[in-house]
Amino acid sequence: MSSRTEEPPQNDDGRTDTSAAAPAAVAIAEPAPVPASDPGNGRSWQGVRALLVRLHFYAGVFVAPFLMVAALTGLAYTFTPQLDQLVYGDQLRVEKVGEAPRPLAAQIAAARSAHPEGTLASVITPPGPEDTTRVVLSLPELGDKQRTVFVDPYTAEVQGELTTWYGSTPLTTWLDDLHRNLHLGETGRLYSEVAASWLWVIVAGGLVLWLGRSRGQRAKSARGVLLPDRSARGVRRTRSRHAATGVWLALGLFFLSATGLTWSHYAGERFGQLLDAAEGHAPALDTTLPGAEPPAEGEGGEHAGHGAAHEPASADPADFDAALAVARDAGLGGTVEVTPPADDASTWVVAQGDNVWPVHYDQVAVDTAKGEITSHSRWADYPLMAKLSKLGVQGHMGILFGIVNQIVLAVIAIGLIAVTVWGYRMWWQRRPIRDDRTAVVGKAPARGTWRRLPLPVLVLGIPAVAALGWALPVFGVTLAAFFVVDVVAGLVRRGRAA
């Protein structure tokens, strides 16, 4: 007999363990035996559980590394507002809050005197009294990035400049790319889409397995589901921590999975098609001057002013103040971005950019020659799906509810890391411990569980999985890859056995 002291992999009732771990990582489990009362073909609802065990196990084993990377990089990104203030405080904040800000024209003049290069793309007013004004310049050599000059609004003194990406500092941009694509471009985005595509599957499967097991075998109260079993030892203790933590994290993980998919590459395209079909996009702002020919398709609109190249040589800096005054009179408070016309047929655009709840995203098109608004896009008029999408992205980024949002995301990320580590630990703890049967990790759940599924589950499940594969292409491709590998592995084993 072995001298190892680890307990054998048993359930609380002493039987060989038949359950998988809870959400968001991996577990090892042997499918429960088919009850003797089952019909000869072996099909039963117990087969559903066995399939969930196998799916949860393999999805956890192969996807958990992607989830770990996403959690670590997301945790770093969560605190970018504080990191920005630490690293770029000299540019972002004024030395002393004055009585009244100088006109935008004076601040633009100071910025252009220090940085005459490029063209003036927009001006962003300070979010708070201690913040600087941002004068955004477009330079061809920077591509989709911009040069942002930071000006003290009270003294019109330039406090520095940074290369920004849609308003993000270099540090935030670097961390955003790390979380989104590991600095590998479009190819790297597949990692985050794999994580987002499978996260909800792992969580949902783990919840079903844990809640079902707890109700039937371990716990008859919420405490047994929500809190770890402190009396357990070995693999049971690890599973208890893994599962209970997963239950607490489930809602947040579902949210991160859903919001991450909306801006992923392939699933994001499907989501865009859904918005098209449901007419759920944000209302576009008409930036064409009354009586003028409309600009070519793709110019102006919602994203006007986000660093796009303009030819504003004819834009008088004083018109920035005029456009801002009209927008303020129309009720656009807080920080706004003032964008000059893209051409002679277009208006000025003033857009709110307050991403903290309660958010403000109103936009107005302004004819400065007449001092009037020609078009108004209101946040209140956004379709429900557009609102949910917009708010979901801000919540995913940790902006929507300020520091509380950041803390919640940090807790979820740390919890996901812990659950993943516990999942792999369970796999190791469930390895054979007899001297004549040794292995590095535990045995995988048995193959062929789909043959035990009830026919209604197969009839309804196959088209449902196909629909999911269409809506979430990366999920569909990776699921098919899992299936092919599993079939090949089974054929190889069968050939060796023969």
C-alpha positions in Angstrom: 0.0 0.0 0.0 1.1 3.6 -0.6 2.5 5.7 2.2 0.6 8.7 1.0 -1.9 10.2 3.4 -4.2 12.0 0.9 -7.8 10.7 1.2 -9.2 8.8 -1.8 -11.6 10.6 -4.1 -14.9 10.0 -2.4 -18.2 11.9 -2.0 -19.5 12.9 1.4 -21.5 9.7 1.5 -18.4 7.6 0.9 -19.1 6.6 -2.7 -16.8 7.3 -5.6 -17.1 10.9 -6.6 -19.5 11.5 -9.6 -19.7 15.2 -9.7 -17.7 17.9 -11.4 -16.5 21.2 -9.9 -18.5 24.4 -9.9 -18.2 27.3 -12.2 -15.4 28.9 -14.1 -12.5 26.4 -14.0 -11.8 22.7 -14.2 -12.7 19.6 -12.2 -12.3 15.9 -12.6 -15.2 13.6 -12.1 -16.3 10.2 -13.0 -19.8 10.0 -14.5 -22.4 8.4 -12.3 -23.3 4.8 -13.2 -26.6 4.3 -15.0 -29.2 3.1 -12.5 -30.2 -0.5 -12.8 -33.8 0.6 -13.5 -32.9 2.3 -16.7 -34.1 0.7 -19.9 -31.9 -1.4 -22.0 -30.6 1.4 -24.2 -29.2 3.2 -21.1 -30.8 6.5 -22.0 -31.7 8.5 -18.9 -31.6 12.0 -17.5 -28.5 10.9 -15.6 -26.8 10.9 -19.0 -27.3 14.7 -19.1 -25.4 15.0 -15.9 -22.6 12.8 -17.2 -22.3 14.9 -20.3 -22.2 18.1 -18.3 -19.4 16.5 -16.2 -17.4 15.7 -19.3 -18.0 19.1 -20.9 -17.2 21.0 -17.7 -14.0 19.0 -17.3 -12.6 19.4 -20.8 -13.8 23.0 -21.2 -12.1 23.8 -17.9 -8.9 22.0 -18.8 -8.4 23.7 -22.2 -10.1 27.1 -21.6 -9.0 27.8 -18.1 -5.6 29.1 -19.2 -7.3 31.7 -21.4 -9.5 32.6 -18.5 -6.5 33.0 -16.2 -4.8 35.3 -18.7 -8.0 37.3 -19.2 -8.4 37.6 -15.4 -4.8 38.8 -14.8 -4.8 41.3 -17.6 -8.3 42.5 -16.7 -7.3 43.0 -13.1 -4.4 45.2 -14.2 -6.7 47.2 -16.5 -9.3 47.7 -13.8 -7.2 50.2 -12.0 -6.0 52.3 -15.0 -7.7 55.5 -13.7 -5.5 55.4 -10.6 -2.4 54.4 -12.6 -3.0 57.2 -15.1 -3.1 59.7 -12.2 0.1 58.2 -10.8 2.0 58.2 -14.0 0.6 61.2 -15.9 -0.6 63.4 -13.1 1.4 66.3 -14.3 -0.5 66.3 -17.6 -3.9 65.4 -16.4 -4.3 67.7 -13.4 -3.8 71.4 -12.8 -1.4 72.7 -10.2 -4.0 75.1 -8.7 -7.7 75.5 -9.3 -8.5 79.0 -10.5 -11.6 81.1 -10.4 -12.7 80.8 -14.0 -11.4 79.0 -17.1 -9.9 80.9 -20.0 -11.8 80.8 -23.3 -11.1 77.7 -25.4 -9.7 80.0 -28.1 -6.9 81.1 -25.8 -6.2 77.5 -24.7 -6.1 76.3 -28.3 -3.7 79.1 -29.2 -1.3 78.1 -26.4 -1.5 74.4 -27.5 -0.9 75.3 -31.2 2.0 77.6 -30.3 3.7 74.7 -28.5 2.6 72.1 -31.1 2.0 73.5 -34.5 2.2 70.1 -36.2 -0.8 68.2 -37.5 -4.4 69.4 -37.7 -6.8 70.3 -34.9 -9.2 67.4 -34.5 -11.2 68.4 -31.4 -11.1 69.9 -27.9 -12.2 68.1 -24.8 -13.3 70.2 -21.8 -12.1 69.2 -18.3 -14.2 66.6 -16.5 -13.7 68.4 -13.2 -12.3 71.7 -11.8 -8.9 70.1 -11.1 -8.5 68.6 -14.6 -6.8 69.9 -17.7 -8.3 70.7 -21.1 -7.3 68.3 -23.9 -6.5 69.7 -27.4 -6.4 66.8 -29.7 -4.3 66.9 -32.9 -4.4 64.5 -35.8 -1.1 63.5 -37.4 -0.9 61.1 -40.4 2.2 59.4 -39.0 0.3 58.3 -35.9 -2.4 56.4 -37.7 -5.5 55.8 -35.6 -3.8 57.5 -32.6 -3.6 61.2 -31.8 -1.4 63.7 -30.1 -3.2 65.3 -27.2 -1.9 68.5 -25.7 -2.9 69.2 -22.1 -3.6 72.8 -21.2 -4.3 74.4 -17.8 -7.8 75.9 -18.3 -7.1 78.7 -15.8 -3.8 79.9 -17.1 -3.8 78.6 -20.7 -0.3 77.1 -20.0 0.6 73.8 -21.7 1.4 71.1 -19.2 2.6 68.4 -21.6 1.5 66.1 -24.4 0.8 62.4 -24.9 0.1 60.1 -27.8 -3.4 58.9 -27.1 -5.9 56.4 -28.6 -9.5 57.7 -28.5 -8.6 59.6 -25.4 -6.7 56.8 -23.6 -3.2 57.4 -22.3 -0.3 55.3 -23.5 -0.4 53.1 -20.3 -4.2 52.5 -20.6 -3.8 51.8 -24.3 -1.0 49.3 -23.6 -3.0 47.5 -20.9 -6.2 47.5 -23.1 -4.3 45.9 -25.9 -2.8 43.3 -23.5 -6.2 42.4 -22.2 -7.9 42.4 -25.6 -5.3 40.8 -27.8 -2.0 40.2 -25.9 -0.4 42.7 -28.3 -0.8 40.2 -31.1 -3.2 42.2 -33.2 -6.3 40.6 -34.7 -4.9 37.1 -34.3 -4.5 37.8 -30.6 -8.1 38.8 -30.2 -9.0 35.1 -30.6 -7.7 34.4 -27.1 -10.1 36.8 -25.5 -13.0 35.6 -27.7 -12.3 32.0 -26.7 -12.4 33.0 -23.1 -15.6 35.0 -23.4 -17.3 32.3 -25.6 -16.7 29.5 -23.1 -16.9 31.3 -19.8 -20.7 31.3 -19.6 -20.7 27.6 -20.6 -18.3 26.6 -17.9 -20.2 28.7 -15.3 -23.6 27.4 -16.3 -22.5 23.8 -16.3 -20.7 24.1 -13.0 -23.8 25.7 -11.4 -26.1 22.9 -12.6 -23.7 20.3 -11.3 -23.1 21.9 -8.0 -26.6 22.9 -7.2 -27.9 19.5 -8.2 -25.3 17.7 -6.1 -25.8 19.9 -3.1 -29.5 19.5 -3.1 -29.4 15.7 -3.4 -26.3 14.7 -1.5 -24.8 17.4 0.6 -26.8 20.4 1.6 -30.5 21.0 2.3 -30.0 24.7 2.9 -28.5 27.8 1.1 -25.6 27.7 3.5 -24.4 24.4 2.0 -24.5 25.9 -1.5 -23.1 29.3 -0.8 -20.4 28.5 1.8 -17.5 26.1 1.7 -17.7 23.0 3.9 -15.1 23.7 6.6 -15.3 20.1 7.9 -14.2 18.6 4.6 -10.7 17.5 3.8 -8.6 16.8 0.7 -10.4 17.0 -2.6 -13.7 17.6 -1.0 -12.4 20.7 0.7 -10.9 22.0 -2.5 -14.1 21.3 -4.4 -16.2 23.0 -1.8 -14.1 26.2 -2.0 -14.1 26.0 -5.8 -17.9 25.6 -6.0 -19.0 28.0 -3.4 -16.8 30.7 -4.7 -18.0 30.0 -8.2 -21.6 30.4 -7.1 -20.9 33.9 -5.7 -19.0 34.9 -8.8 -21.5 33.5 -11.3 -23.6 36.6 -12.0 -20.5 38.7 -12.5 -18.9 36.1 -14.8 -22.1 35.9 -16.9 -22.0 39.7 -17.2 -18.3 39.8 -18.3 -18.9 37.0 -20.8 -21.9 38.7 -22.4 -20.4 42.1 -22.6 -17.0 40.8 -23.8 -18.7 39.0 -26.6 -20.6 42.1 -27.8 -17.3 43.8 -28.8 -15.4 40.6 -29.8 -14.5 40.1 -33.5 -16.7 37.3 -34.7 -19.5 37.2 -32.1 -19.5 41.0 -32.2 -20.3 40.9 -35.9 -23.3 38.7 -35.1 -24.4 41.1 -32.4 -24.2 43.9 -34.8 -26.4 42.0 -37.2 -28.9 41.6 -34.4 -28.9 45.3 -33.7 -29.4 45.9 -37.4 -32.4 43.6 -37.5 -33.9 45.0 -34.3 -33.1 48.6 -35.2 -31.2 48.8 -31.9 -28.4 51.1 -32.9 -27.9 54.5 -31.3 -29.5 57.3 -33.3 -27.1 59.0 -35.7 -26.5 62.7 -35.5 -27.2 64.5 -38.7 -24.1 66.7 -39.2 -25.1 68.1 -42.6 -25.7 71.9 -42.8 -29.2 72.7 -43.8 -29.3 73.2 -47.6 -25.9 71.7 -48.1 -25.1 68.5 -49.9 -24.6 65.6 -47.4 -21.1 64.3 -46.9 -20.0 61.0 -48.3 -21.0 57.9 -46.4 -18.8 57.2 -43.4 -18.1 60.8 -42.5 -19.4 62.5 -39.5 -22.0 60.7 -37.5 -21.7 59.3 -34.0 -17.9 58.9 -34.0 -17.1 62.3 -35.4 -14.5 64.0 -33.4 -12.7 61.0 -32.1 -9.4 61.9 -33.6 -10.5 61.6 -37.3 -8.5 63.6 -39.7 -10.2 66.9 -40.6 -9.2 69.9 -42.7 -10.2 72.6 -40.3 -7.9 75.3 -41.6 -10.9 77.6 -41.9 -12.1 76.8 -38.3 -11.7 79.9 -36.2 -10.6 79.0 -32.6 -13.3 81.4 -31.4 -15.9 79.2 -33.0 -15.0 76.5 -30.5 -16.3 78.9 -27.8 -19.3 79.7 -29.9 -20.2 76.0 -30.5 -19.7 75.3 -26.8 -21.9 78.2 -25.7 -24.8 77.0 -27.9 -24.4 73.4 -26.6 -24.4 74.7 -23.0 -27.6 76.6 -23.6 -29.1 73.4 -24.9 -28.4 71.7 -21.6 -25.2 69.8 -22.4 -23.3 69.9 -19.1 -20.2 68.2 -17.9 -17.3 67.3 -20.0 -17.9 67.6 -23.8 -15.9 67.1 -26.9 -16.1 70.0 -29.4 -15.3 69.0 -33.0 -14.9 71.3 -36.0 -16.7 70.7 -39.3 -15.2 67.9 -41.4 -15.9 70.1 -44.5 -17.8 73.1 -45.7 -21.1 71.2 -45.8 -20.9 69.9 -42.2 -21.7 71.4 -38.8 -19.8 71.6 -35.6 -20.4 68.7 -33.2 -20.6 68.9 -29.4 -20.9 65.5 -27.6 -21.1 64.7 -24.0 -18.8 62.0 -22.7 -19.7 61.4 -19.1 -19.3 57.6 -18.6 -20.0 57.5 -14.9 -23.6 56.8 -13.7 -25.8 58.7 -14.3 -24.3 58.8 -17.8 -24.7 61.7 -20.3 -24.3 61.0 -24.0 -26.3 63.8 -25.7 -24.9 65.3 -28.9 -25.8 68.4 -30.9 -24.9 69.6 -34.3 -24.2 73.3 -34.3 -24.3 75.9 -37.0 -22.0 78.5 -35.5 -22.7 81.1 -38.3 -26.3 81.2 -37.1 -25.7 80.2 -33.5 -28.3 77.5 -33.6 -28.6 73.7 -33.3 -29.4 71.8 -36.4 -29.7 68.3 -35.0 -29.9 66.8 -31.5 -29.2 63.2 -30.4 -30.4 62.4 -26.9 -29.4 59.5 -24.7 -33.1 59.3 -23.6 -34.0 58.4 -27.2 -31.5 55.5 -27.5 -33.2 52.1 -28.1 -33.0 49.8 -25.1 -30.5 47.4 -26.8 -28.2 50.4 -27.6 -28.4 51.6 -24.0 -27.7 48.1 -22.6 -24.8 47.7 -25.0 -23.3 51.1 -24.1 -23.7 50.6 -20.3 -22.5 47.1 -20.5 -19.2 48.2 -22.1 -18.7 50.9 -19.5 -19.4 48.4 -16.7 -17.0 45.9 -18.2 -14.3 48.5 -18.3 -14.8 49.5 -14.6 -16.0 53.0 -15.4 -19.8 53.0 -15.0 -20.0 53.1 -11.2 -16.6 54.6 -10.4 -14.4 53.0 -7.7 -17.2 50.6 -6.7 -17.2 49.2 -10.2 -13.5 48.8 -10.1 -13.5 47.0 -6.7 -16.3 44.6 -7.9 -14.3 43.8 -11.1 -11.1 43.2 -9.1 -12.9 40.9 -6.7 -14.3 38.9 -9.6 -10.9 38.7 -11.3 -9.2 37.5 -8.1 -12.0 35.1 -7.5 -11.8 33.7 -11.0 -8.0 33.1 -10.6 -8.6 31.3 -7.3 -11.4 29.1 -8.7 -9.2 28.2 -11.7 -6.3 27.2 -9.4 -8.6 25.2 -7.2 -10.0 23.5 -10.3 -6.5 22.3 -11.4 -5.7 21.4 -7.8 -8.7 19.0 -7.8 -7.5 17.4 -11.0 -4.2 16.7 -9.3 -5.7 15.6 -6.0 -7.9 13.0 -7.8 -4.9 11.2 -9.3 -4.5 7.5 -8.5 -2.7 7.2 -5.1 -1.9 3.4 -5.1 1.7 2.4 -5.6 0.7 0.2 -8.5 -1.4 2.9 -10.1 0.3 6.3 -10.3 -0.4 9.3 -12.5 0.3 13.0 -12.5 -3.4 14.0 -12.6 -6.8 12.3 -12.3 -8.6 10.3 -14.9 -10.8 12.1 -17.3 -14.6 11.4 -17.3 -15.7 8.5 -19.5 -16.4 8.9 -23.2 -19.6 8.1 -24.9 -21.9 10.1 -22.6 -23.9 11.4 -25.5 -25.2 7.9 -26.1 -27.0 8.0 -22.8 -28.9 11.2 -23.5 -32.7 11.0 -23.7 -33.9 11.4 -27.2 -35.7 14.7 -26.5 -32.4 16.2 -25.4 -30.7 15.1 -28.6 -33.5 16.3 -30.8 -33.7 19.7 -29.2 -30.0 20.0 -28.2 -28.4 19.5 -31.6 -30.2 22.4 -33.4 -29.7 24.6 -30.2 -25.9 23.9 -30.3 -25.8 24.6 -34.0 -27.6 27.9 -33.5 -25.1 28.8 -30.7 -22.3 27.9 -33.0 -23.6 30.3 -35.6 -24.1 33.1 -33.1 -20.8 32.5 -31.4 -18.5 31.3 -34.2 -15.4 30.8 -32.0 -17.4 28.7 -29.6 -18.7 26.6 -32.5 -15.3 26.1 -34.1 -13.6 25.1 -30.8 -16.5 22.8 -29.8 -16.2 21.1 -33.2 -12.4 20.8 -32.6 -13.0 19.2 -29.2 -15.4 16.7 -30.8 -13.0 15.8 -33.6 -10.1 15.4 -31.1 -12.2 13.2 -28.9 -13.4 11.0 -31.7 -9.8 10.6 -33.0 -8.5 9.8 -29.5 -11.3 7.2 -29.1 -10.4 5.5 -32.4 -6.7 5.4 -31.5 -7.5 3.8 -28.1 -9.8 1.3 -29.8 -7.2 0.4 -32.3 -4.6 -0.2 -29.6 -7.1 -2.3 -27.6 -7.7 -4.5 -30.7 
